[in-house]
């Protein structure tokens, strides 16, 4: 069985594009998105959508900006430009456009989904959770899928709610070590490492290397160095090795963070965020966590007594 972990695909952007295709009338509307009742799309709007699919977000921004100027009450080009800015990592601009689009049509569920992700990338965790909650209000059936909400709850300090979200996600994704680890992290923060280890969700198989060794680490059956040995095993290609080492260092960093060993946590999280950086949602998690650790380090340096 192929296992797709929390950050193993670019599904977030594909979801956004699917939503825009619905808004544009280019594909049949799935149940996951609200019907818009809009007239058939203008060719230039279709061109902007096509530019996104060609991985040309700057061109999509150009076309969408012209459309927004010409049709300021049409939410479709606003959401489309928001996704283009999202792809360009211009998150403040993406946030502004998602917000403007939701003001024009507050029933577009994927707008809250994607704005929630942008809020997370900007370290605005409470607002991220609020948007995911709004998505669930509009589409209750989506609640089990929202592992992203669980991560935002963790960083917002709502550990018990995060635990519940990861337990809910386990019902639809039972072979994912990452989900078990984030559940562990929530329980550890809410109570203790011992209780988190006792409550660790069992995972029978996760095909991604070195995830089963990561699970053994959090279970207390492996050492940190075992994770790195597993990541380098079997002569992977350069790209595969980078991917493995990203996940190895991310979860080693989170492990040490749970143990309150901030020096070791920084070492591994910084490697995940820079040396082996990844262009997907878990890559965003590594960058956000690295920034938080830098802030903690800067605060500690400022409060050190001078001699």
Buried (B, 14 or more C-beta within 10 A) or exposed (E): EEBEBBBBEEBBBEBBBBBBBBBBBBEEBEEBBBEBEBEEBBEBBBBBBBBBEEEBBEBBBBBBBEBBEEBEEBBBBBBBBBBBBBBBEBBEBBBBBBBBBBEBBBEBBBBBBBBBBBBBBBBBBEBBBBBBBBBBEBBEEBBBBBBBBBBBBBBBEBBEBBBBBBBBBBEEBBBBBBBBBBBBBBBBBBBEBEEBBEBBBEBEEBEBBBBBBBBBBBBEEBEBEBBBEBBBEEEBEEEEBBBBBBBBBBBBBBBBBBEEEBEBBBBBBBBBBEEBBBEBBBBBBBBBBBEBBBEEEEEEEEEEEEE
